[in-house]
Every structure is written in structure tokens, then in C-alpha cells.
């Protein structure tokens, strides 16, 4: 199971890099063509779809790699057991929020499925589907981090940065 998850994580990272690179190239080419008086009418819509998916894949990568911004100026001054309890509480709150995003994201996708992206001829649901899909992936990543945090003793906090453990 760990091999499948690791392979998925790598796939997600490659896909995010592809989306980011493609998005940058598309926006540049679109601006260039508009300057040359030959606008690409579909480019904005493709960029919208790519950006929506990039945001949620990138968010999952950030959750997995502890790349999220945290304000721990006050928390670091608390006893280790309190720090651990707060970390667990915050992760549970994040999980609740992500479950809400999945629920309402599915509803939003169903509602938006009837709406069409005119230039591409596809459903707007492909854009909104990024919300529940990305949130679901973040639930998996956050749950794994929560389990790891629960198992780790309070006085032996280990942080993983890009797959390496540091003290």
C-alpha cells in the first residue's frame, strides 16, 4: 500500500509540474498571440481548468511536505505535550474542513455539470471537480500525518522535509 501511495505522490508531483509549466507557457503564448492580433480564445479557459487542478494538487503536495505556513511563535513556548495535543487538534480541525470541502465540492460539481465552457465545449464540472478531488487527497495526506503525530512521543518530535527526517 505504501508503494502505491508513494507512486501516486510522485505522479501528483509530476502532474503539478506539468500543469505549472503548461500554464506558464500557455499564458505567455496567449499574451504573445494577442499582441500579434491573433488571440487564442480558448487559452483562458484551458488556463482556468489547469489552474484549478494545480491549486489542489499543489495544496496536497504542500500538506504532505509540511510546506504550509504556520505561526508557531507561541506554540513553541508551550510544553511538548501541549504542543502535540494542539497539533493533533489542528489536524482534526483541518480534516473536518476538508470533509466539508469534499461534500460541498461534490454538490458544486453536480450543479456546475450542466454549465458549459463554451470555447472548449466541455462541462464546467471539470473545473469544480478539482475541489472535492484535491480535498480528498489532502484528507489522505493529513490523516497519515495525524497518525504519524499520534504515534510519535511528545518529547521526540520528528519533522519530515522532502522525505528526509530531521530533528
GROMACS elastic network, one bead per residue, 0.5 to 0.9 nm:
[ bonds ]
;  ai    aj funct       b0    kb
    1     4     6  0.51691   500
    1     5     6  0.62772   500
    1     6     6  0.85810   500
    2     5     6  0.50605   500
    2     6     6  0.59781   500
    2     7     6  0.84655   500
    3     6     6  0.50310   500
    3     7     6  0.60218   500
    3     8     6  0.84677   500
    4     7     6  0.50951   500
    4     8     6  0.60932   500
    4     9     6  0.85814   500
    5     9     6  0.61074   500
    5    10     6  0.86400   500
    6     9     6  0.50319   500
    6    10     6  0.62735   500
    6    11     6  0.86153   500
    7    10     6  0.51335   500
    7    11     6  0.61455   500
    7    12     6  0.85661   500
    8    12     6  0.60378   500
    8    13     6  0.85912   500
    9    12     6  0.50251   500
    9    13     6  0.62385   500
    9    14     6  0.87065   500
    9    61     6  0.77875   500
    9    64     6  0.88911   500
   10    13     6  0.50927   500
   10    14     6  0.62480   500
   10    15     6  0.85339   500
   11    14     6  0.51669   500
   11    15     6  0.60213   500
   11    16     6  0.85120   500
   12    15     6  0.50405   500
   12    16     6  0.60434   500
   12    17     6  0.85787   500
   12    57     6  0.65885   500
   12    58     6  0.84639   500
   12    60     6  0.87508   500
   12    61     6  0.77738   500
   13    16     6  0.50847   500
   13    17     6  0.62020   500
   13    18     6  0.85806   500
   13    57     6  0.77841   500
   13    58     6  0.78702   500
   13    61     6  0.70186   500
   14    17     6  0.51015   500
   14    18     6  0.61219   500
   14    19     6  0.85781   500
   15    19     6  0.60651   500
   15    20     6  0.85297   500
   15    54     6  0.83687   500
   15    57     6  0.82159   500
   16    19     6  0.50339   500
   16    20     6  0.60500   500
   16    21     6  0.84837   500
   16    53     6  0.82442   500
   16    54     6  0.56984   500
   16    55     6  0.86742   500
   16    57     6  0.62248   500
   16    58     6  0.63890   500
   16    61     6  0.88657   500
   17    20     6  0.51075   500
   17    21     6  0.60201   500
   17    22     6  0.83129   500
   17    54     6  0.85908   500
   18    21     6  0.51833   500
   18    22     6  0.58114   500
   18    23     6  0.82437   500
   19    22     6  0.50541   500
   19    23     6  0.57778   500
   19    24     6  0.84537   500
   19    50     6  0.60359   500
   19    51     6  0.75625   500
   19    53     6  0.80992   500
   19    54     6  0.61724   500
   20    23     6  0.50784   500
   20    24     6  0.61634   500
   20    25     6  0.85821   500
   20    50     6  0.80378   500
   20    51     6  0.78929   500
   20    54     6  0.68911   500
   21    24     6  0.52193   500
   21    25     6  0.61531   500
   21    26     6  0.84722   500
   22    25     6  0.50971   500
   22    26     6  0.58807   500
   22    27     6  0.84846   500
   22    47     6  0.86826   500
   22    50     6  0.83033   500
   23    26     6  0.50688   500
   23    27     6  0.60870   500
   23    28     6  0.84865   500
   23    46     6  0.84137   500
   23    47     6  0.59065   500
   23    50     6  0.66736   500
   23    51     6  0.72335   500
   24    27     6  0.53142   500
   24    28     6  0.61503   500
   24    29     6  0.85966   500
   24    47     6  0.88851   500
   25    28     6  0.51213   500
   25    29     6  0.60235   500
   25    30     6  0.83669   500
   26    29     6  0.51557   500
   26    30     6  0.58721   500
   26    31     6  0.84703   500
   26    43     6  0.67033   500
   26    44     6  0.86662   500
   26    46     6  0.84789   500
   26    47     6  0.71971   500
   27    30     6  0.50322   500
   27    31     6  0.60960   500
   27    32     6  0.85288   500
   27    43     6  0.73394   500
   27    44     6  0.78152   500
   27    47     6  0.73178   500
   28    31     6  0.52069   500
   28    32     6  0.61489   500
   28    33     6  0.86215   500
   29    33     6  0.60255   500
   29    34     6  0.84583   500
   29    40     6  0.86339   500
   29    43     6  0.88801   500
   30    33     6  0.51458   500
   30    34     6  0.60813   500
   30    35     6  0.85741   500
   30    38     6  0.88795   500
   30    39     6  0.65082   500
   30    40     6  0.58327   500
   30    41     6  0.85591   500
   30    43     6  0.63561   500
   30    44     6  0.81157   500
   31    34     6  0.50798   500
   31    35     6  0.61982   500
   31    36     6  0.86815   500
   31    39     6  0.77654   500
   31    40     6  0.87052   500
   32    35     6  0.51027   500
   32    36     6  0.63411   500
   32    37     6  0.88065   500
   32    38     6  0.87099   500
   32    39     6  0.83459   500
   33    37     6  0.62941   500
   33    38     6  0.50768   500
   33    39     6  0.51663   500
   33    40     6  0.67928   500
   34    38     6  0.53352   500
   34    40     6  0.71541   500
   35    38     6  0.74308   500
   35    39     6  0.77789   500
   36    39     6  0.77307   500
   39    42     6  0.88450   500
   39    43     6  0.86100   500
   40    43     6  0.54717   500
   40    44     6  0.79767   500
   41    44     6  0.67843   500
   41    45     6  0.80286   500
   41   119     6  0.68762   500
   42    45     6  0.54490   500
   42    46     6  0.63619   500
   42    47     6  0.86900   500
   42   118     6  0.87165   500
   42   119     6  0.51806   500
   42   120     6  0.63865   500
   43    46     6  0.51508   500
   43    47     6  0.60275   500
   43    48     6  0.85604   500
   43   119     6  0.87514   500
   44    47     6  0.50333   500
   44    48     6  0.61758   500
   44    49     6  0.88491   500
   45    49     6  0.64281   500
   45    50     6  0.86505   500
   45   117     6  0.71784   500
   45   118     6  0.87099   500
   45   119     6  0.70239   500
   45   120     6  0.71457   500
   46    49     6  0.52427   500
   46    50     6  0.61306   500
   46    51     6  0.84509   500
   46   120     6  0.77057   500
   47    50     6  0.50639   500
   47    51     6  0.58205   500
   47    52     6  0.84684   500
   48    51     6  0.51811   500
   48    52     6  0.61844   500
   48    53     6  0.87690   500
   48   127     6  0.74509   500
   49    52     6  0.53380   500
   49    53     6  0.64839   500
   49    54     6  0.86059   500
   49   124     6  0.86193   500
   49   126     6  0.71440   500
   49   127     6  0.51123   500
   49   128     6  0.86865   500
   49   130     6  0.87071   500
   50    53     6  0.53736   500
   50    54     6  0.59752   500
   50    55     6  0.86301   500
   50   127     6  0.81955   500
   51    55     6  0.60686   500
   51    56     6  0.88048   500
   51   127     6  0.88617   500
   52    55     6  0.53771   500
   52    56     6  0.67709   500
   52    57     6  0.88931   500
   52   127     6  0.61356   500
   52   128     6  0.76792   500
   52   129     6  0.89266   500
   52   130     6  0.61847   500
   52   131     6  0.79746   500
   53    56     6  0.54276   500
   53    57     6  0.61278   500
   53    58     6  0.83171   500
   53   127     6  0.73072   500
   53   128     6  0.88811   500
   53   129     6  0.84480   500
   53   130     6  0.51740   500
   53   131     6  0.80385   500
   53   133     6  0.89458   500
   53   134     6  0.76296   500
   54    57     6  0.51909   500
   54    58     6  0.56825   500
   54    59     6  0.82269   500
   54   130     6  0.86008   500
   55    58     6  0.51920   500
   55    59     6  0.60118   500
   55    60     6  0.87427   500
   55   130     6  0.84482   500
   55   134     6  0.84018   500
   56    60     6  0.62953   500
   56    61     6  0.86503   500
   56   130     6  0.64689   500
   56   131     6  0.67895   500
   56   133     6  0.79726   500
   56   135     6  0.70716   500
   56   137     6  0.87138   500
   56   138     6  0.84263   500
   57    60     6  0.52020   500
   57    61     6  0.63175   500
   57    62     6  0.86801   500
   57   130     6  0.84665   500
   57   133     6  0.89263   500
   57   134     6  0.58878   500
   57   135     6  0.89655   500
   57   137     6  0.81533   500
   57   138     6  0.86508   500
   58    61     6  0.50100   500
   58    62     6  0.61369   500
   58    63     6  0.86148   500
   58   134     6  0.88478   500
   59    63     6  0.61291   500
   59    64     6  0.85482   500
   59    67     6  0.89498   500
   59    68     6  0.85331   500
   59   134     6  0.77488   500
   59   135     6  0.87112   500
   59   138     6  0.74486   500
   60    63     6  0.50009   500
   60    64     6  0.60822   500
   60    65     6  0.85174   500
   60   134     6  0.68205   500
   60   135     6  0.78024   500
   60   137     6  0.63704   500
   60   139     6  0.86823   500
   60   141     6  0.70382   500
   60   142     6  0.88028   500
   61    64     6  0.51195   500
   61    65     6  0.60884   500
   61    66     6  0.84656   500
   61    67     6  0.79716   500
   61   138     6  0.83668   500
   61   141     6  0.86600   500
   62    65     6  0.51426   500
   62    66     6  0.58340   500
   62    68     6  0.58764   500
   63    66     6  0.52869   500
   63    67     6  0.62926   500
   63    68     6  0.63984   500
   63   138     6  0.67934   500
   63   141     6  0.66777   500
   63   142     6  0.68306   500
   63   145     6  0.88213   500
   64    67     6  0.76380   500
   64   138     6  0.79595   500
   64   141     6  0.56164   500
   64   142     6  0.72859   500
   64   144     6  0.88313   500
   64   145     6  0.76972   500
   64   162     6  0.88317   500
   65    68     6  0.81508   500
   65   160     6  0.70246   500
   65   161     6  0.60072   500
   65   162     6  0.58216   500
   65   163     6  0.75742   500
   66    69     6  0.84216   500
   66   159     6  0.82307   500
   66   160     6  0.73765   500
   66   161     6  0.69153   500
   66   162     6  0.85117   500
   67    70     6  0.89673   500
   67   161     6  0.83476   500
   70    73     6  0.89560   500
   71    74     6  0.76903   500
   71    75     6  0.80263   500
   72    76     6  0.57026   500
   72    77     6  0.85440   500
   73    76     6  0.58111   500
   73    77     6  0.71934   500
   74    77     6  0.55237   500
   74    78     6  0.71388   500
   75    78     6  0.54042   500
   75    79     6  0.85026   500
   75    82     6  0.83548   500
   75    83     6  0.61655   500
   75    86     6  0.82768   500
   76    79     6  0.78437   500
   76    80     6  0.81391   500
   76    83     6  0.70847   500
   77    80     6  0.87442   500
   77    83     6  0.86828   500
   78    81     6  0.82453   500
   78    82     6  0.62726   500
   78    83     6  0.62250   500
   79    82     6  0.53557   500
   79    83     6  0.62693   500
   79    84     6  0.87766   500
   80    84     6  0.61668   500
   80    85     6  0.86204   500
   80   154     6  0.54806   500
   80   155     6  0.59230   500
   80   156     6  0.88914   500
   80   157     6  0.85678   500
   81    84     6  0.50972   500
   81    85     6  0.61874   500
   81    86     6  0.86084   500
   81   153     6  0.86006   500
   81   154     6  0.52590   500
   81   155     6  0.74239   500
   82    85     6  0.50041   500
   82    86     6  0.60597   500
   82    87     6  0.84475   500
   82   154     6  0.84698   500
   83    86     6  0.51798   500
   83    87     6  0.60672   500
   83    88     6  0.86285   500
   83   154     6  0.77774   500
   84    87     6  0.50271   500
   84    88     6  0.61961   500
   84    89     6  0.85545   500
   84   149     6  0.75267   500
   84   150     6  0.80775   500
   84   153     6  0.84932   500
   84   154     6  0.57683   500
   84   155     6  0.89399   500
   84   157     6  0.85626   500
   85    88     6  0.51627   500
   85    89     6  0.61123   500
   85    90     6  0.86106   500
   85   150     6  0.89352   500
   85   154     6  0.87038   500
   86    90     6  0.60162   500
   86    91     6  0.84905   500
   87    90     6  0.51684   500
   87    91     6  0.61760   500
   87    92     6  0.86449   500
   87   146     6  0.84606   500
   87   149     6  0.79835   500
   88    91     6  0.51291   500
   88    92     6  0.62078   500
   88    93     6  0.86372   500
   88   146     6  0.64057   500
   88   149     6  0.71211   500
   88   150     6  0.72444   500
   89    92     6  0.51455   500
   89    93     6  0.62204   500
   89    94     6  0.86495   500
   90    94     6  0.61411   500
   90    95     6  0.86003   500
   91    95     6  0.61769   500
   91    96     6  0.86881   500
   91   142     6  0.67679   500
   91   143     6  0.79713   500
   91   145     6  0.82277   500
   91   146     6  0.63475   500
   92    96     6  0.62673   500
   92    97     6  0.86636   500
   92   142     6  0.86092   500
   92   143     6  0.84908   500
   92   146     6  0.78379   500
   93    96     6  0.51078   500
   93    97     6  0.62641   500
   93    98     6  0.86341   500
   94    97     6  0.50569   500
   94    98     6  0.60966   500
   94    99     6  0.85856   500
   94   139     6  0.84199   500
   94   142     6  0.78526   500
   95    98     6  0.50303   500
   95    99     6  0.61197   500
   95   100     6  0.86203   500
   95   138     6  0.83966   500
   95   139     6  0.60085   500
   95   142     6  0.69426   500
   95   143     6  0.75335   500
   96    99     6  0.51307   500
   96   100     6  0.63554   500
   96   101     6  0.87479   500
   97   100     6  0.50965   500
   97   101     6  0.63146   500
   97   102     6  0.87787   500
   98   102     6  0.62146   500
   98   103     6  0.86322   500
   98   132     6  0.84818   500
   98   135     6  0.55202   500
   98   136     6  0.72605   500
   98   138     6  0.73550   500
   98   139     6  0.63688   500
   99   102     6  0.50411   500
   99   103     6  0.61975   500
   99   104     6  0.86523   500
   99   132     6  0.86167   500
   99   135     6  0.74416   500
   99   136     6  0.76178   500
   99   139     6  0.75047   500
  100   103     6  0.50871   500
  100   104     6  0.61004   500
  100   105     6  0.80567   500
  101   104     6  0.53303   500
  101   105     6  0.54496   500
  101   106     6  0.82749   500
  101   131     6  0.68372   500
  101   132     6  0.61729   500
  101   135     6  0.64226   500
  101   136     6  0.86368   500
  102   106     6  0.60597   500
  102   107     6  0.86210   500
  102   131     6  0.68213   500
  102   133     6  0.73054   500
  102   134     6  0.84880   500
  102   135     6  0.59089   500
  102   136     6  0.64514   500
  103   106     6  0.54521   500
  103   107     6  0.65597   500
  103   108     6  0.87813   500
  103   132     6  0.71634   500
  104   108     6  0.59682   500
  104   109     6  0.84530   500
  104   131     6  0.87474   500
  104   132     6  0.77631   500
  105   109     6  0.60187   500
  105   110     6  0.85625   500
  105   128     6  0.68607   500
  105   129     6  0.68808   500
  105   130     6  0.81802   500
  105   131     6  0.53673   500
  105   133     6  0.83949   500
  105   135     6  0.86942   500
  106   109     6  0.50212   500
  106   110     6  0.61845   500
  106   111     6  0.85937   500
  106   128     6  0.82418   500
  106   129     6  0.70820   500
  106   131     6  0.79751   500
  106   132     6  0.59330   500
  106   133     6  0.88219   500
  107   110     6  0.51687   500
  107   111     6  0.62114   500
  107   112     6  0.85180   500
  108   111     6  0.51057   500
  108   112     6  0.59239   500
  108   113     6  0.84006   500
  108   125     6  0.79528   500
  108   128     6  0.66353   500
  108   129     6  0.81222   500
  108   131     6  0.89021   500
  109   112     6  0.50247   500
  109   113     6  0.58516   500
  109   124     6  0.79411   500
  109   126     6  0.77071   500
  109   127     6  0.81194   500
  109   128     6  0.52007   500
  109   129     6  0.55099   500
  109   130     6  0.88858   500
  109   131     6  0.85379   500
  109   132     6  0.84625   500
  110   113     6  0.52628   500
  110   114     6  0.78184   500
  110   125     6  0.69408   500
  110   128     6  0.89209   500
  110   129     6  0.88421   500
  111   114     6  0.66308   500
  111   115     6  0.79944   500
  111   125     6  0.78449   500
  112   115     6  0.52560   500
  112   116     6  0.82212   500
  112   123     6  0.74486   500
  112   124     6  0.56577   500
  112   125     6  0.50269   500
  112   126     6  0.87345   500
  112   127     6  0.88448   500
  112   128     6  0.72387   500
  113   116     6  0.74837   500
  113   123     6  0.54110   500
  113   124     6  0.57738   500
  113   126     6  0.77527   500
  113   128     6  0.86583   500
  114   123     6  0.65784   500
  114   124     6  0.74982   500
  114   125     6  0.76812   500
  115   122     6  0.86342   500
  115   123     6  0.58225   500
  115   124     6  0.55041   500
  115   125     6  0.74656   500
  116   119     6  0.87621   500
  116   120     6  0.82735   500
  116   121     6  0.63595   500
  116   122     6  0.56614   500
  116   124     6  0.53354   500
  116   125     6  0.82770   500
  117   120     6  0.56348   500
  117   121     6  0.56064   500
  117   122     6  0.55112   500
  117   123     6  0.58823   500
  117   124     6  0.56756   500
  118   121     6  0.51319   500
  118   122     6  0.73197   500
  118   123     6  0.87264   500
  119   122     6  0.83464   500
  120   123     6  0.86063   500
  122   125     6  0.83383   500
  122   126     6  0.76741   500
  123   126     6  0.59822   500
  123   127     6  0.80653   500
  124   127     6  0.54372   500
  124   128     6  0.66994   500
  124   129     6  0.86665   500
  125   128     6  0.50262   500
  125   129     6  0.56962   500
  125   130     6  0.87477   500
  126   129     6  0.52402   500
  126   130     6  0.71516   500
  127   130     6  0.58960   500
  127   131     6  0.81744   500
  128   131     6  0.57546   500
  128   132     6  0.78930   500
  129   132     6  0.59011   500
  129   133     6  0.61972   500
  129   134     6  0.84027   500
  130   133     6  0.51909   500
  130   134     6  0.56254   500
  130   135     6  0.80743   500
  131   134     6  0.54785   500
  131   135     6  0.59441   500
  131   136     6  0.84705   500
  132   135     6  0.50234   500
  132   136     6  0.59177   500
  132   137     6  0.86213   500
  133   136     6  0.51590   500
  133   137     6  0.64345   500
  133   138     6  0.87430   500
  134   137     6  0.51235   500
  134   138     6  0.62186   500
  134   139     6  0.86390   500
  135   139     6  0.61363   500
  135   140     6  0.87618   500
  136   140     6  0.65279   500
  136   141     6  0.88523   500
  137   140     6  0.51756   500
  137   141     6  0.63880   500
  137   142     6  0.86281   500
  138   142     6  0.58644   500
  138   143     6  0.82742   500
  139   142     6  0.51440   500
  139   143     6  0.58864   500
  139   144     6  0.85060   500
  140   143     6  0.51731   500
  140   144     6  0.62447   500
  140   145     6  0.86948   500
  141   144     6  0.52356   500
  141   145     6  0.62882   500
  141   146     6  0.86219   500
  142   145     6  0.50027   500
  142   146     6  0.59997   500
  142   147     6  0.85895   500
  143   147     6  0.61453   500
  143   148     6  0.85210   500
  144   147     6  0.51717   500
  144   148     6  0.61693   500
  144   149     6  0.85774   500
  145   148     6  0.50196   500
  145   149     6  0.60514   500
  145   150     6  0.85858   500
  146   149     6  0.50186   500
  146   150     6  0.61163   500
  146   151     6  0.86138   500
  147   150     6  0.51264   500
  147   151     6  0.62284   500
  147   152     6  0.86493   500
  148   151     6  0.52277   500
  148   152     6  0.61818   500
  149   152     6  0.51514   500
  149   153     6  0.79673   500
  149   154     6  0.85611   500
  149   157     6  0.82321   500
  149   158     6  0.88474   500
  150   153     6  0.75448   500
  150   154     6  0.87156   500
  152   155     6  0.83871   500
  152   156     6  0.65929   500
  152   157     6  0.66656   500
  152   158     6  0.78162   500
  153   156     6  0.52956   500
  153   157     6  0.69023   500
  154   157     6  0.61225   500
  156   167     6  0.83731   500
  157   167     6  0.71682   500
  158   165     6  0.64231   500
  158   166     6  0.61563   500
  158   167     6  0.54311   500
  159   164     6  0.82489   500
  159   165     6  0.57532   500
  159   166     6  0.56704   500
  159   167     6  0.66562   500
  160   163     6  0.57289   500
  160   164     6  0.53151   500
  160   166     6  0.62479   500
  160   167     6  0.88957   500
  161   164     6  0.53516   500
  161   165     6  0.64153   500
  161   166     6  0.72654   500
  162   165     6  0.84151   500
